């Protein structure tokens, strides 16, 4: 990576166990848990089981201190290579809040040069990027892509602002959700599972397999999620009936500032019951107790952009909890196009 060093900013492939990587996230402005090192390890386990997938996480140092991270990988699917972040469109680099405008510009320039050279080596004509807009607008990276690329997909980024008390957040829920949450809290035994308690997690895996009717992913990916719990990068909310049988559960990933909705499984014969509503509500309680600032409940695209009816239904469910809606865009940029 030394050829890419510029103006005191030194990029390198990250080979650590998360310490310096999370130093950047802790110092950044509300970083998404999609950037969590343990989540990148999980995604790597998930994709390497099915595809050729080479993780190339990049960390940047200035004066010996970590200043930014850029999680990219190369994936080969159906004999076609592409540059990705966690298996999807390329994320923007995550930069610490204290970075100067010059440092930010230098980091972006280096990222673009790395992507340019990697794209040429893979014989790629274009790359796909993901950016989001919020109430604070769009990042410098995102503004450059909007100017130089082509928007190929637009959707909703559904968030919950955690700066207000729980009752105030609850007042923003879809009206029909409140009685369902109250009913579910009375009906189910609700527990929060964190580090040092693996048994409920493996029960969750068994429920997931039973609901899907098959093993949907490799055991290494499940182990990576258990490692998230043990690193205190995730927690699990479980629901049990009167016989103590697990009827539903949801996994939530977090860092020192933000959380995201990871995955969930619920018994199919109880879909008419308030399962997901209670899991989401309990998760919000946990997030507030941890002093988190934002919850990324998910994003959604319309059928116009290829979403299935099931995906649209899930988006509708999630939207009933959110109190902030941003825009998520997938942008295609030709290799060699200048910002």
Beta strands, then each sheet from edge to edge (+ up, - down):
strand 1: 9-13
strand 2: 52-62
strand 3: 65-77
strand 4: 80-84
strand 5: 94-95
strand 6: 126-133
strand 7: 150-161
strand 8: 189-193
strand 9: 234-240
strand 10: 246-254
strand 11: 258-266
strand 12: 294-300
strand 13: 324-334
sheet 1: 1+ 2- 3+ 4-
sheet 2: 1+ 2- 3+ 5-
sheet 3: 6+ 13- 7+ 12- 11- 10+ 9- 8+
end
